């Protein structure tokens, strides 16, 4: 007598395979890294030639890399370029509705209004663990970008961290990579693998600091939350909103702790 199979958990339910494969998703990530590097070098050279042409390279590079205005504005432009060019490439690649392919559809199981609440809870929990371990809440590499009462610098960094960065990264990791992997190796393994790759990409954010691997571990936990949310809701909107909320929380926290705390 046949036995009834147990129902799959939400993260084990299979979605339709996306109209791209793992190779396309990995190529998009490689393009992301290459464009960041090449455009970053180009924008720095423009900054050097136009604003400080008579200053030595090392001094100008040090000032630019610790300037919230330059880093925020330059990376906002880079992320916008990547987002627009990826979108244009996808329109040529995907034969059918692009929004449906990227899962830019209403979420299921978790209402969208609940996502910011979940994000704030996660942010506060990560801060509590960080302080309990006696570590600084603000990563060392980000301190120069937010220290100093510079509203224009804060605005530039806010555009990057809240408005432009999250949609771009979610398109790459949860929009392209996760569904391509899930169709090949299954949702559960893909959640962990995408989260690990997402965390390792943050080596470029936290690299060179004594606490580098602590922040990479936090990025992995955040990646688990974002990718798990994408798998459970079958929509890209919740991880985008969670990512934006987390970054807004972290940005306001950095501005307050570095400039207004007594």
Secondary structure by P-SEA (a helix, b strand, c coil): cbbbbccccccccccccccccaaaaaaaaaaaaaaaaaaaaaaaaaaaacccccccaaaaaaaaaacaaaaaaaaaaaaaaaaaaaaaaaaacccccccccccccccccccccaaaaaaaaaaaaaaaaaaaacccccccccccccccccaaaaaaaaaaacccaaaaaaaccccccaaaaaaccccaaaaaaaaaaaaaaaccccccccaaaaaaaaaaaaaaaaaaaaaaaccaaaaaaaaaaaaaaaaaaaaaaacccc
